[in-house]
Structures are given as structure tokens and as C-alpha cells.
């Protein structure tokens, strides 16, 4: 009975917060942009808090050390960031010649600059492309081309990555600037001196006069940071909807929300910072996640709300227990990807924190929120949700990587308790804008003729299950994508990259489970070209240059022939089941060794260390830790 009353209370809270979502859709009143003229309410960094009540933004910054330790407190108010963004917008307009509708890429780590740059570009009516700061080389160039960015605003911390592609950018007419006091790169101007001396008067409203609910506001790269980034289109309307998620979950103006997630992700930027802007809360923004400092930071900055991804919570549970584990002020956790076993352990160890698990894809057209608090669920279906965002769970053939259809050619709904592919109907209320500059990938995410002739649904690429009580549970990724280190890794895109290696004839990439780690890590089965041999050092160097660390295969299997179906589709099922066990697999196996910077032969000792989660060569740390250090 207590659970039902608690669920009812959370559902009423959900409905009250849903008002902002309805406003974002223009239901009941015209859509209101997140950036309200004359009412801008900024935030910021590495520990940065905006406190609307006292007018202070409390915070700290790092001194460049990779361990993410706090070195110096730094404070910003909403007014500070409002002035900074106005100054920056004026410089971007007058010095760079930015015009409404142009796209500007930002290549920045988690820092206050990210926030006022975002607001400055929004004031000018420009879309912002959020580059993943782990991306390098050709993947970086591809990301810029996908969003058709004509300017890059970068941090000097990313100098090496920027200079690697600078000749290509200059050839393509892309203008590059540092948001710093000085420039270490010849030919790249530093804009901070001009910004600091510019006028902080509000900008004229004509810059945003043409902005509508369907205008492009942000590009966030999804699953494409595997070498071929896909720029998901975030419109003004969707930005408002995602920013309202915090309000829906109970975020209040009096809260201090702790954000350690990267700002190039929608969770960190739109839910974390955007959510604070929406309700006027305090934002505590950290440069990198640190498990050992997490709770100390929460106590130091009076944190009441935390953001997470599934891996983050597990890292916290893996830290040594302390007597003060439950001595904190955190009341609410908002995030996604939390496994049931970690959920239980987290609550038992750190106390009765209200966890609001949600489900959604950056490019998706709807999602779920677990307003009941039931452990393991991502949400609960009801008539209200189904009327707003019609979704279905349909039968899916994982081996053939396609939906199962009946004799009429329509998809088949699964029964309660069965796993099915989540598809969400594309309607006026739930539009799908796809990916910038890639109509083929956009069309690939649309399923047509699902239930009736002529309908269209967004294909989530995820397998979910709904039980008899209509609780919804995430099961797994399907098809070409698996999840590793909080990132979606598209196997076809990794395969396309590896196919460029001179000694590889064919390649099949898939995900394998690793004990003690969330998700699946990459493994590649390859067929060598005739007369060629496997070159571990060269493959390591190539993948390091062309792929982010989380997308590079951790294991390689050499095969004489790759298994295919009768329709010439690669088979992954047997490869996934066999994993990387040298006692089962008689083919040559190799392991990505960060110490020797090569792919080295896999042996029984390495395999045993992985199975027992022993830190061989820093193995488990290399596999599992995300965005920070212990």
C-alpha cells in the first residue's frame, strides 16, 4: 500500500512538471525558448554553482592536472554569465561576422566557457555543434562536415587535436579561434581579450527574430563518435522538452545539482545545465568524474541532486566504504542505465535517495521516466503516455537484425513479459528530425508500415520488455550498436574504419561482455589479405589515431573465413557467444595492451586475470573507468 501511495505522489509530481513540457510543445501557449530575452539565467564549471537566492555561483576549477583535483574555488553568478555571454555574442557577431542560422562547433572540455559560449551563440540565433573532445583526426573532420560548421571555437587544452586537422580546416574554409587569453597556434586568434573588453549590454532582439520551435538549436553527436559521427538535430522545441526533464523529476530552484557528465552529451548539457537554467537552480559542474571525491564534493557544495549514468553509480559502489557514506544532503538522483543490482547496492550503502531513472535516445522522439521508483524499470506505460507518444514493442529477429513481420507484412506486437524492439510513432507531437547531413542514416532509423500501411515509427535500436503491470525494462541494444563506457558504438562504423587497414580483407565487429564492467566492449574478427600477416603495433597506432578509446576493439580474432548468411549478411551470434576465451577459440587471439601500445597474443594468464577482475597492466581500470580517476 505504501508503494502505491508513493507511486501516486510521484505521478502527480510528474504531471505537475509536465506542464513545462506542454508549454515547450506549444500546447496552451506559444513555445517559449530556453533563452528568454531579458531573463537569461546562466550557470557553470568544475565545481560551479549558480545560486539564484544569493546571486552567487560557487565553484572551483582544475589547474590542468589530469586527476581532476580541485585547485582553486571560482564563483559565477547568473548575472556574471549573462554579461559574459552578451560580450561574447557581440564579439562573435562583430569580429567573426556570425549571422543567425549559421552553425558553430565548440571543441571544449567541461568548463564555464562552455556555458557562456552556448548562451552567446543562442543569443545570435546560431546553432551549436557539440564536438566530443575525445574525437581526433578524420572523425573530427567528419563531425564538422556533418553539421556544416563554418567556425570552430576551441580550448587550448585541445591544441594537439586541433593542430592535427588545422590544415584541412583551413583548406575547407573553416575558421578556427581559441577562447583563451593567448594562442599557442600560429594563425589561430585568441578571442578572450576582445570578449573581456566588449560591451555587456543586451543584444538586440532581431538576432532571434526568425527563431521558431522547429529551428535547429544544437547538434549532439550520437553513436558516431566511433569514427563516423552522426549529428543528431536538437530543435528549440526539443531543447525545451529535455531541459524540463529535471523539473519533471522534481528539480527545484533551491537545489544544487552536481554534474560530472561531459557537456558534449545531452545529459550533461541539456538535462544538467539546461535543467538548472530552466528552474533557476544551482549547478555544480565538474571537469571530470572522480569516484573518490564524489561525496566529498557533494558535502562541500551542499549538493542535493546528482546526475548519473549506470557506470557512474557502479564506480561509486566500488569505492572503499566509509563511515560517512550516508552523511550527505543528496535527495534526488536523475539519470539512465542503472542496473537493478547496482541500484539496490547504491541505496543500501548511500541511503534513501530518490532515483528517477529515465530512458531516451538523443535523436529519439520520446522516452520513459520511472516515476514510481521501482528498481530496475525505466518507466511505466499508461494511457496518458500512450496518447502523447504512441509506442510499441515489436518482435525482432536479433540474428537477422530486422523486425519480424506477419503474412500481411506488418510488425507483430510482443506479449507482456516478452522482449521486443521499441518503436515510437512519428507524429506532430513526437517528430523525428534525424541526423544533419545524412539522409540515409536518418531514413535507416525510420520503420514504415509497422501496424498499418503508410505509418512511420522511430526505430530506437533497443530491446525492451514490459511486464504485466506495465513496467518497462531495458534489455539490450540490437543490430549494429552496443554500449561501452557510456557511449553507443556502431559496429558498422568501426568496421568501415578498420577496413582501411592495409592487411585486413574482411572485418566483423561485435560486443563481448567483460566481468566487472558495464555494457560490452569491442571485439573484431578479421580475415587477413592473402600473403599478409597481422601487425599488432600498426593496428594499435591506427585505431588510436582514427577511433576514440572506447570504440577501439579490445580483442582481435583472426579467422580463415567470416561466417555469413545466405543473403551475405555477417553473423555475429556465435562470435558473441564464444567471446575471447582461448580455451574455446582455436583461432589466433590478440589483446589490446596499453602498456606496449600493441595488440599482443592472448593467453590463459591474461584471460584468467580478466575473469577474476585482477588489475593486470591496469586492465580493469582501462576497461571500466570513465571520464575521470579514482
N, C-alpha and C positions, 0 to 999 in steps of 0.2 A: 504494500500500500504506500509506504514511504517513497519507494522508487517511482510510483505512478504520479504522486503529488509533485515530486521533484521534476519529473519529466514535463508535467503540465506547466510548472513555473518556467522552465527553460523554454518551452514552446511559446509561452506568452512573451517572454523576453525576445525570442526570435521574431515574433510578429511585430513587436514594437520597433525593433531595429530594422525590420524590413521596410519601414516607411521610407528610409533614405534610398533603398534600392528602387522602390516605386517611383520616387522623385527622379532618380537617375534615368529611368525609362521614360520619363515624361508623362507618367500616369497621375492625373490630378493637378499637375502644374508643369510648366516648361522645364526641361532639363537644366540643372544648374552645374556649371563646371566646377571642378575641384578648386581651381584658382579663381576665387571670386574677386572681381575688381574692387580694390579698396579694402579687402578683408583677408588678405593673404596671411596665412598662419604657419610659417615655416618651422623647420626642425634641423637636427644634425648629429655629429660623429662619436667616435671610438671611445668612448662613452660620452654621449651628448644628450642632454635632456632639455626639452623646452618645457618650462613650467608657466602655464598661462596665468596662474593665480599671482605669482610673484614677479612675472615678467622676466624670468631668468631661464637660460638654457644652461644646465650644469653639464660638465663633461670633461673628457680627457682625450688625449691623442697619443699616438705612439711616436717614438723617436727614430723610427726606421728599423728597429730590431725585428727580426722575423718571428720572435716568440710572442709578439702581440702584447707585451707588458705595457702597462700604463706608465708613462713617463712624466706627464705634465697635465694638470687639470686645465680644461678650456671651457669657457662659458659662452653661450649664444642665447639671445632671446629671439622670439618670433620677430620682433622689430629689427634685430640685427640682420637676420636672414632676409627679411623683406627689403632692407636697404641694400644689402649685398646683391640680391637678385636684380633689383632695379638698376644698380650701377652696371652689373654685368650685361644685362639686356641692352642697355644704352651703348655699351662698347661693342657688343655683338652686332648691333644694328648699324652704328655709325662707322666703326672701324673695319668690320668684316663684311658689311653690306648685306646682312641676313634679311630675308624677306619672308613674310608669312607663307607657310606652306612648304618651305624648304626643310630638308632633313639634316640634322647634325648628329654625328656619332660622338659619344663620350667614352673615353678609354681611361677609366679612373678606378682606383681602389675605394673601399669604404672610407669615406672622409666627408667632412662638412661641405667641401667643394661640390660634391655630387648633388647635394640637395639644392643649394642656391643656383647651380647651373641648370638643373631641371626646371626650377621655377622661372629663371630668366628666359629660357627657351620657350616655356609655356606662355609667358607674357608677350612674346613676339609672335605667337601663333605658329611656332616651328615644332616639328616632330623630333623626338629624341630617340636615337638608336643606342640601346644599352649594350655595349660590347663586353663580352666576357673577358676579364683581364687575364685569363689563362690561355686564351687562344693566340696562336702565333702563325706567322708565315702565310701560306696560301689560304688557310682557313680564315684568317683575319681579313684578307683582301676580299674573299668571297662574302663575308658578313657585311662589309661596307657596300659591296656592289648590290647585294640583295635588297638593302634598304635605300639604295641610291643616295647615299650620304655624300654631300659635297664638301663637308667640313668635318674635321676631327679635333676635338678638344681633349687633351691628354694630360696625364700626370708625368712628371719627370721620373717617378718610380718605375715607370714602364718604358724608359728610354730605349733599352736594348731591343725590346719587341717592336717599338715604333720605328727605330732606325733600320731594322731589318727589311721593312716594307716601304720605307720612305721613298726610294727611287720610283717604285711602282705607283705610289700615290701621286707623286709629283707629275709623273708621265700621264696619269689619268685626270689630272686637273683637280685633285682633291687637296684642299688647303688644310694645313695642319698647324695647330697652336698649342702651346703649353699653358695651363692655368697655374702658373708659378711666377715667382719674382724674377727669376733669371732662366735662361735657356742653355742647356748643355749641348744642344744640337745646332750646328750652323744651318741657317736658312729657316729655322723654326722660331717664331716670335713668342716671347712670354707676355701674356696679357694682364697678369695681376697688377703691375704698376698702373696701367691705364684704368683698370677697374677700380682701384683704390682711390683714384683722384676724380672719377666720374661723378656726375650728379646722381643723387639717390631719389630725386623726385619721381613720383609715379609716372609710368609711361602712358601715353595717350591710348584711349580705348580702341582706336581704329586698327591697331595691330591684330586684335582678336575679333574684329567685327564680322569676319566671314566664318568664324568657328561655329560648327554645329555639333549635334550629338554624334554624328557619324564621321566627324573629322578624325584623321589619324593623329593620335597624341604621342604614342610610344611604340617602338619596335623592341620586342624582347625575344631573344634567340632561344629556341627550344629544340632539344634533341639534336640540334645541328651543331653544337659545339663539338661534335665528333669529327670535324674536318670539313663538313659542308653545312654551315649554319643555315637554319631556316628562321626568317624574321617574322615572328607572329605579330599580326597587326592588333594593336590595342587602341580602340577608338576612345573619344572623350566619354561616351556613354559607358563603355566597359570599364574605363578607368574609375569612374564614379562608383560603379557597382562593386568592383573589387575593393576599393578604398572603404566602402561601407561595411565590409565583412567584419572588421573589428567592432563596429557599433552593434552589428547583429549579434556578435558573440558576447557583448556586454562591456566593451571598452568605454571608459568614462573619461571626462575631462580631467578628473583628479588622478588618473592612473599614470604610472611611469612604466612604459613598455620597453623591454630590453631586446634589441635586435642585433643578432650576431650574423645573420644571413647576408650573403652578398647582395648589393643593391642592383646588380645586373639581372637578378631574378625578380619575378613578380612578387614573391612572398616578402622579400626584404623591402623592395621599393614601394609597391602599391599597398600591400597589407600593413607592413610595419610603419614606414614613414607616411604613406598616404593615409593610413588609418588615423595616425596622430594629427595630421593636418585637418582631417575631417571633423574630429571631435574636440580638437584643441588640447590634446593630452601631451604628456611629457615623453620625449623619445630619448632612449639611451642607446646610442649607436656605437658598436664596437667594430674595430677594423677586422679582427679575425676571431673566430670562436676559440675559446680556451676552456677546456673542461675543468682544469684545476682552479681557475679563477672565477668560474661562472657564478657560484653562490656568494663568493666574497664581493663580487661586483654588485650582485643583487642587494646585498646588505648595505654596501657603501652608498649606492644611489637610490635606495628606497624603492626598488623595483617591485611592482605589483602585478605586472603582466609579462610573460615571456613568449617568444616565438620559437618554434622548433620544426625540424624535420625528423623523421623517425630515427635516423642515425644519431642525431644530436642527443636525444634522450637516452639512448643506449650508452653513449660515451659518458654521460653524467652518472649513469648507474654503475659504470665500470671503474669509476674513481674510488680510491680508498675511502672507507666510511669514516665519518667524523661525528663527534658528539653534538655538533651544532647543525647537522644536516637539515633539521626541521625548524631552525631558528632563522626565519626569513619572513618577508612580507608578501611573497608571491601568492596571489589568489586565483590567477587565471593563466592557462597555457593555451595558445592558439597555434595550430599547425596541421601537418599531414604526414602520413607514412608511419604512424606509430603502431608497432606490432603489439598484439594483446599481451604477450608475456612481459615485454618491456613496460607497457602501460601499468600493469599490476605492480611490478617491482618499483617503478618510479613513485607511485602513490604510497606504497608501503614505506619506502625509505624517506621520501621528502615531504610527506604529509598530504592532507586533504585539499589538493589543488584542483580546481575545476578545469577539466580538459575539454576543449572544443576542437575535436578532430574534424577536418573538412576534406572534401575531395574535389579536385578540379584540375583541368589542364590549362596552361597559359593561353593556348589558342582555342580552347573549348568554348562552347556556347552556354553551358550551365554546369552545375555541380551539386554536391550534397554537403550538408552540415549536420554533424552529430549533436543535435540539441538535447538529446536525452542523457548523454554521458555514458551510454552503455559501452563497456570496454570491448575494443576490437572493431566496432562498427564505424563506418564513415558517414552514416546518416540513416534516416528512416523515411520511407516513402509514405506519402499521404495524399489525399485528394487535392489539397492546396498546391503542393509541389507539382503533381502531375498535370494540373490545369495550367500552371505557369510555365513549366518546362517539361513537355511530354517526352518521356524517355522509355526505352525498352531494353531488356536483357534478352539477347537472341542467341540461338545455338551457333556454336563456332567450331570449325574443324582446325585445331591448332596445327596439326601436321601439314595440312594443305594451306593453312594460313588464309582462310576465307570463310565467310558465313555459310551455314547450311541452309539451303532453300528447299521448299516443298515442290510438288509437281506443278504448281502454278507459277513457280519462280519467285515466290515471296519468302521472306525470312520467317523463322519459327521461334516464337517466344519460349523461353525456358520456364519450367515449373519452379515453385518455391523450393529452395534448397539446392537447386542446380546452378552451376556456373555458366554464365553467358557473357557475350560481348556487350558492353554498354554502348548504346547509340542514343543520341539526343536529337529530337526533331528540330529542323531548321525552320524557324518561324520569324515573324516580325519582332516578337519579344525575345527570341533566342537566335539571333543571326550568327552566322559564321563568316568571318572576314578572311580567314585563311592566312597565307604567307605572302609577304611582299616579294614581287619579282619572280614568283614560281607558281604559275597557274597549274602545272602538272601535279606538284605536291599538294596544292590546295584541293584539286579535284580528287586526288587519291584519298583524302580524308572524308569524302562525302560518299555515303551509301545511298543508292537510289532504288526506288521500287522495293522498299523494305516491307511495308504492310499492304500498301495499295499502289497501283500504277501512278507514277508521277510524284510520289513523295520523296523527300530528301532528309537524311539524318547525318549528323556529325558522328564519325567513327572515332571513338575515344582511343581505340587500340588497347583497351584494358578489359580484363575479365573480372567480373564482379558476381556476387551471389546475394540473393535476397531470401531471407528466411520466412517462416510462416507468420511472423509478427511484423514483417515488412522492414526489418532492419537490413541494411545494405552493408556488405563487406567487400573490401578489395581483395582480389585473389592473386592476380599476376598480370604482367604485360604479355602481349601476344605479338606474333608476326616478327617484324624486323627490329623490334625495340626491346631492350631490357634496361633495368635501372641499377646504377652503380654510383656510390658516393653522392647520392642526392641528384644525380644527373641522368637524364634519359640518353641512352646510347643506341643509335640506329645502326644495326649491323650492316645494312646495305651500304651505308655511307662509309663505314670503316673498311668494308670490302673494296669499295671503289678507290679508296686511298691506298690500301695495301697492294692493289692490283698494279700500281705504278712501279713497284719494286722489281728490279731487273731479273731476279732469279725466281720470281713467283709466276706460275702459269695459271693456277686457279686458287681461289681462297673462299672459305666459308667461315664466317664469324658468328659466334653464338655466346651465350652467357652460361657460366657454370657457378654453382654455389660453393662458397668457401666458409668453413666452420668459423663462427665468431664474427662474421661480417654480414651486414645488411645487403639485400639485393643479390645481384650476380655480377661477377667480373668477367671481362672479355677473354675469350679463347679463340684461336684461329687454327683451323685445319687447312693446310696448304699443300698444293701439288707443285712440285718444282718443275722448272723448264728442263727439257732434255739436256743432259750434259752439264747441268748447273748443280751446285751444292748450296746448302743452307749456310748463310753468313750472319751469325748472331750479332756481331758488333755493328754491322751495316744496318741490319733491321732495327736494332735499338736506336741508332742515330737517326734513322729515317722517321720512325714513329715519334721520337722526341721532338723532331722538327715540325712534323705535319699534324700531329694529334695532341689534344690535351691529355694530361697524365691519366685521367680517369677513363679515357677512351682507348688507350693503347692496350692491346692484348697482353694479359699476364702470362698466358701459356700458349705454346705453339705445338701443333701436332703435324708431323709430316706424313702424308698418305700417298700411296701409289695412284689412287683414283678416288675422286669425291663422289659420294652417293647422290644420285638424282632420281626424281620420279619419272614416270612415263611422259610427262609433259615438260621435262627438262628443268624442273624446279629442284633446288638443292634441299636435301633432307638434313634437318638439324636434330631430330628427336634422339637418335641413337648416340650422336656425339654428346649431347647434353647429358644423357643418362650415364655414359661411360666417364664423363668428367676428365680428370687428369691423373687417374690412378695408374702408376706404372706397372702394377701387378696385373691389371686388366688389359691395358693397352700395350700392344707389342710394337706399335709404330714408334719411331723416334719422338721423344717429348722434350720440350725446352721450356725453361722458366725465365721470366724477365728479372734479371739480377741488377738492382740499382747500384750495388757496390762495384761490380766490374763493368757496368754500363754495357751489358751484352745479354743475349739470350743464351743461357747455359744449359747443358744437358740436365734433365730432371732425373733425380734418383730417389731411392727409397727413403734416405735420410731427410731430404727436403720435403718429400710428401708427408712423412710422419710428423715433421715439425709443424707443417700447415694444419694437419688434422688435430694436433694437440694444442694448437694456438701458441706454439713457442715462438719467441721473437727472434728467429734465426735471421741474421743480417737485417734486423729491423723489419722483418717481413710483415708481421701483423700490423705494426704501426703504418707501414707503407700501404697495406691493403685498406685499412679501416679508418684512419683518422682523416678528418675533413676540415679544411679551411683554417686550421689552427694547430696549436700544440698543447701537450699536456703540461 
